[in-house]
Structure formats: structure tokens, C-alpha cells
């Protein structure tokens, strides 16, 4: 079989497109065989969207596929863009003429858009995170970047995909630690979104990781909470919000979490949940 594959590559120069280092553009009749071969270079792409794949396959089988000028793109040894189209060609068993660009910088994949805009979730999945991990961290990472940049925990600022990826690669150990601390926690009706729990674990771990490892899981599960603790009152209030379908602002959620964290760190004992609220002229607390 290896000799057969080698013979195909040698007989048709289209097979070696993924291994061309020089930048170039070619019009190529892509057969199912070629598409299948090119997909072996699909080593770090986002997850297949089954509905999109089915749509492409059906259009190709019905002869309704229209060339909109979109390119299949390669860096050396790596498919950057085109996995849905190539998979559809294989499944539909058709041959289509496509514009192929090769010799691109592999880093350019972060900014590419194929069929739908790339999100932080997509960028993080390229780095090897599974669907839940990339989705949860993708939602949390803007808050985390803002905090590390000296910004506000309750900011609505969004960072570019390149900034997200670069931050993840630079802080991967700490981010993965928070990710795996939150991943085993119950996912059904949490008192705060798990993305917020992840960001909180990361932020609090910068101050006291052993406590963060206890604080965030206890907030989500309620296990081992004494009634006079700030964390008990925080969970009780958030649980009431959940049951009453009451929403609080991002500012207030973080305000209460940081306040409970600081009180837990100082081993304070509270008598009621009123200590969580923002009192007159009280500014947003610093994480201590």
C-alpha cells in the first residue's frame, strides 16, 4: 500500500502541495483521493461542524456547489483552511476545481475565517484543548487577560484571537491548572457559570493557590461549608438567585466573590449575607 501511495504522489504533483515551502497559488482539480491525502495534513484545525459538512456534501452531490473564490490554504506540512470542503469532496465522491495557496506562515491560521468567524474557542481548540475546555476557557480568558493587564475583573473588553492565543501559550501552565481544577465540578445548574469559576480560580490562585483550590469547588458544590463563613453566605445568595431566576450584573457578581474571598483569607466570621453587598461609597475590592 505504501508503494501505491508513493506512486500516486510521484505521478501527480498535486499530492505534494502541502509540502511546498515556496509561496504560490495554483488551480487544481481536487479528486477524492487528493482531498483524502491533503487531509492527512489536517493536524491542528478546529472541530468539524457537522451541519456545515452535510450542507457542503449535499450541494456537491446535487451539482449545486458554486466556486466562491475561497481558497484551500497550506503552510509547510499543515492544512490551515479548507477541511470542510475537502471532507465533503471525499464523502460526495466528486472532483472539483479549487484555488490552492501553499507556503503560508503557519501562524496565519489564527486569523483565518472559514464559513464562520473564528472564536477564542476555535483558537484554543487548535492548541489541543477539547470542546468543553476550549469553550469554557474561551469564555473566561478575556476576564483573565484584563486582570493580568491591570484592568477590571468586570470589564466587557474583548481581545483578538491572536492576543488570546499568545496569552494562552505564555500562561499555559497556570491556565491549564485552573481549567483542570474546574473541569470535574458539576455542570448542571451551577451557581455561577463555570467560565466565571475558572477565571475566579485563576485570579485567586495568583494570591493563594491552595485556598483557591478549596474556595472555588466549595462555592460550586457547597461541600464542607460552615454556616458562619463568607463562602456559605455567597453560595446561599447565588443559589437563591439561580432558583428565583434573578440575574446580577457582572460587576456585582465579581464584587461579591472578591469580598467573600478576602474575608475568607482573613478568616472573618459573618452573621448574615448583608456583608456581601456594596455599601455607600464602597469601591470595588482589591483581591487580597
Buried (B, 14 or more C-beta within 10 A) or exposed (E): EEEEEEEBBEEBEBBEBBEBEEEEEBEBEBBBBBBEBBBEBBEBBBEEBEEBBEBBBBBBBEEEBEEEEBBBBBBBEBBBBBBBBBBBBBBBEBBBEBBBBBBBEEEEBBEBEBBEEBBBBBBBBBBEBEEEBBBBBBBBBBBBBBBBEEEBBBBEEEBEBEBBBBBBEEBEEBBBBBBEBBBEBEEEEBBBEBBBBBBBBBBBBEEBBEBBBBBBBBBBBBEEBEEEBBBBBBBBBBEEBBEEEEEBEBBBBBBBBBBBBBBBBEEEEBEEBEBBEBEEEEEEBEBE
